[in-house]
Each structure stands twice: as C-alpha cells, then as structure tokens.
Amino acid sequence: MSFFKKLNIKGKLVFISIFSVIVSLMLFSAILLVEYHNENRRELARNFISVAKIIAHNSKGAIMFPDSERAENVLSSFENEAQVDYAVVYDADDRILGSFARGLSKKTSMDLTKEGFMYFEDHLEVTEFVRMDGDVIGRVFIWINLLELNKKLNDLFAVAGVTFILSVSIIYVLILRLQAVVSGPILSLAKLAENISRSNDFSVRGKYDSKDEMGTLYRGFNTMLEQIQIRDSELRESNEQLIHAEKLAATGKLSASIAHEFNNPICGIRNVLERVDEQVPLPDRHRESVKLAIKECSRIADLIKQLMDFHRPSSGEFVEFDLHEVVDEVIHLKLKQLEDQSIGVEKYYGADVPAVFGVPDQIKQVILNILHNAEDSMRGIENGSIIVKTEFVHPKVKLHIQDTGHGIPGEVRTRIFDPFFSTKAKVKGTGLGLSVSYGIIRNHGGEIVVQSAIGVGTTFSITLRVKAKSA
Amino acid sequence: MILRLFTAWIFFVFVCASPSVSLAQNRSLGREEMVKLSYIYNFAKFVQWPEERDQAEQPFVVCGLGEGALNSGLYRLASEAKIKNRAIRVLLNPASKNISDCHILYIDSSREKLLETILSQVGSRSILTVGDTPGYGNRGVALNLFVQSGKIKFEVNMKSIRRSGLTVSSQLLELGKMIEGDK
C-alpha cells in the first residue's frame, strides 16, 4: 500500500478506476466464459444424445434381425463427423453388433448400463438405449473428441482476451482524460496554495465555479485568503499605530525630562528673585517688575509640574475621581494658548454630577485632545468660545465640549475616529488624537459622539460610567 | 421383462450360445427353428396392420399351416410373449374360412403344392404371409426366410406386401432381400 501512498491524486484516481474496471471486467468475463464453456458442453452433449437417439432408432432392425453390416452401415454416417472417434451398436447382451472407429478403437469408460453422457478429460461419451415396445434391445455408444469444442472455447478465450485488453486500454485513456475533472481543481488549488506560501501574495483567488464539494473548498479557501488579507492590513495599521504611539510616548518622555531640567533653573531663578525682593532696596517700579518675574517663574514651575504630571505614564488604574477637577486641570494647562487666540472658556458644571469611574490621566488626555481640536477649528475666528458642560443622566455622567468653530463636513465626520485620519497639516497632526480618544472611552465602557454643523460649531459628547461595572 | 428375456435369449442362441443351453430350454425345437420363430415374432414389430387400433383388446392371431416343428413352437411363443401388447392366439391349420382371422400366416414346406390355393384364399387381406421354403418368396409369400452362410436371412416380396395393405417398416425392408416376382 506504500506504493499507493506515493502516488499523486491523479495517479490514485487512475489507479483506483483502472483497478476497479479490471476487477469487474475480469469477474464479468470469468462468469461469462464459465457459463459459455458449460453451455457449450451441455449443448454438445445434447446434440450427440439426439444423434445417438437417431442411430438407436435406425439400428432397431439390425439388432432385431442381427445384421452387423446393417449396423455398421448406420454408424458409417459418422465418417463425415470429425468429432466422433468411435461408435458402437451393442445388442441386448452387450456384444458389439457393429462399430465405427476413426483410427484406433477406444475403450469405453462409461457405465454402459446407464443412459446419458459423461465428460472425460479429452472426450465425451454418450450412451443411448435402443428400445422397442418399451424394452431395451440394445445400446448405442458414441465417443466424441473435444477438439472442436476446445477450439471453439480457445477462440472465444482469445477474443475475450483481446477484447479485455482493448477495453482496458480504451478505459485507461478515458479515465486519464476524465480524472482531470476531479483532480484538476485539486491540483490547481494545491498549486495556488504553494504559490501563495512562496510569494505571500494573498490578493490572488482560486477560480472554480461548481456546486460540488470542490466548489465549497474553493470558496472556503478564498474566504480564508480574504480574511488573511483583512487581518494583515489590520495588523499593519495597528503596527503603524503602535509605532506612532511609541514615538509620541518618547516625545512625551523627552519633553518631561526637558521640563524637569528646566524646573531646577527656574526654581533657582525664583529663589534669587525672591531674595532680591526681600533683601535689596528697590524703587517701587522695579520691585513690581521683580514681583512679576517671581510670579511668572511660579507659573512656569506650575506648568512644568503639570506637564510632568501629564506625561507620567498612565497608571491604567481605574479609580473614582472628580470629573470637574480633571477638566479644570486640563483647561488650566491649555488656558494660555486659548487666551492667545482670544478664545473664551465657559463652564457649566452640573451640581449633582457624582464622581466618575476611570483612569484620570487617560480622561485628561481625551479632554486635551478635544480642546486641541476645538482650538484648531476656531483658527481665524474672532471671539470664539469653548463651552464645557457636565450633566448627570442616570446612571451615567455626560461631558459636552462645544466650540464655535467652522464645523466638520459630513464626509469627514464619519472618519474622524479613524486612526491616522487628519485634516491638519502633516507636520502638525498625527491623526491619532481622536482615534486614541475613541479607544480610551470605549475602554471605559463609555461613548464618544460628535455633532457638528458647518459654520456653527462642533460638540463632542462623552459618556462615562459612575461606578465599576461589577458594583 | 419376459419379452426382453425372450428376445435376449433368442439372440444368445442365435449368435454363439452354447448348444447345451438351447437344448435345455427346448427339446423339440432345433436352433434354427428357434431363430426362425424369433424372426416371425420380431416381424410383427416392424409391421402395422390396418385395423390394429380397433382390435387393441382382441388377441393377436398367429396361424400355422403344415406339420413342421415350427408350428408347434408357435404355442410356446403364445405362452411366453405378447405382440403389440396383445395376447397371442395360435391357430394351427385353420379351416379356409378362418384364414381371414389370421394376422400372420406361416406356411411350412409341407404345403408347397397347395401354396397358390392358400395364397388365393389370403387374397388381398391384411395377412402377413411368412414362409421358410426356397421359392416361396417368388411365388407370393411376403416374407420368406432362408439360410445363407449359416445366418438366417429373409426375402421380401414387395408386391405381396403392397397387395396386403400392410405397412412394413423401411428398416425391415432394408434388411431383407428384395424380390418383385409373383408366380
């Protein structure tokens, strides 16, 4: 069977088919030949029983009025029958009345007291009783050689053999052609799979349109390729996202460390200025300047602290915290820039808003992102404003951040949460802000939705949970 | 069975049986007579009488004319065998008016001088005439037995057979010696 295992699909199909055909043909012809052989033997026996009956009938007179000449005359009709080698007419006492012999006389093997026929290796013997008025008055015995019968059978065997070889050859050619219907798709699918694994090109598809199992296999294979392709592109995107995020994190770290480096000198400068203010007599005008310098130094120190806080890696720990405090902190971080653009910030905090559940740094990042975008959207607009509103809609807290910017066009609105989608200049935006925000809020089990009208402004609404899900 | 034994016995006697057996079987009949008797008996098997069917229940009548040994042998035949499944009735030297009852009429050599008279009494009746005297065949006896090189043969007078209206098997005719004469 190891030979069979080594064959390819085509070889297996051909082998199975040919094997089945040969077995069934052999069986069929064997049955036919045996039947034909037996029928021929039966027929030969039948024929010679008839002949023996005629001989018996014609021998009656010769037996009744014993006449060897007459008996032999009757038997002489076998001169022209090459199958008969020996024939005898016996009288009632089993004495030979007349005989016919082609060549040597034969020895009878059959039991002459029984009527009928018997086959021997090379001949057939037939015994027929001669009856007169119901009495056996003699016997006719015929010895028939099987040369003609065997020749007939040999001829048939030869014809059967030639037919067999011819049929098998024709069937082999047919199967060789027909097996392609089954093996073709399998082979081409195997080739396709091999090509794909070599080239890694998942965009190719197997082409086979049929309702059979092969069709199902092809469709399944194609679906699998499609899924691999989708997964591939998703993987590539999230990979890019990861690289960007890492870059951002590195940038954040760098800026945090720079801020830290700034902190000490600024503190030093402020100390010096404070000492100057305390210990050096100065005219009022200058003292004001020194006090202002001290105030600015404090502000720088505050900003640095906040910056460092912001860039401290997120703990990722979910806690209950006051949303308003967090919003205030972020607005404070952003206030200077907003003031520079003469953007006003209005806050409408709901009095009943409870502590929300989440990771404060991440929520800060989301708010900062939205404020960035609000700021950008109001570029070139005089007296823009940002309205921050919180409300408690049982059981969740909603935070709305509304701007009076240009608004977001419809076709853009559907894509703003996609990664790397940005309408800002390449150098300014990463296209990750809102997508990361979206991810964060989803992680918090909340929602982030956008409403926008061109020329009126945009509102981002964030829904946050109040308590841990399990609670 | 009896018939078969009888036939077998006759052949046995004819071909090469030991004389002691034949003597033991029959003291009054010689070997030749036994064979002739069997021939007369066997002739009946190869001959069909026209009225055979109607007489199926009646005995088959074998007549003998003359004083020869064969005539007495006919009784023996009648006691041991049947012809065409009918019992055999033997009429020895029947009156001329009874000749018409005969199916087979055996005429021996002692009636040689009366043969023509007898045959005229037979006329065209369906009677199979059998003889064993040289010249009988030519004179109008249908089947006449004779001995040739130690074997019993018979002459067939086709004219007589035709006149009697009997149907004789071709096998019998082929075995016999054909004569057309009717003196």
Interface residues (C-beta under 8 A of the other chain):
Chain A: N58 K60 G61 A62 M64 F65 P66 D67 R70 D91 A92 D93 R95 M132 D133 D135 V136 I137
Chain B: M1 L3 R4 T7 A8 F11 F12 F14 V15 Y39 N42 K45 F46 K84 N85 K151 I152 F154 S169 Q171 L172 E174 L175
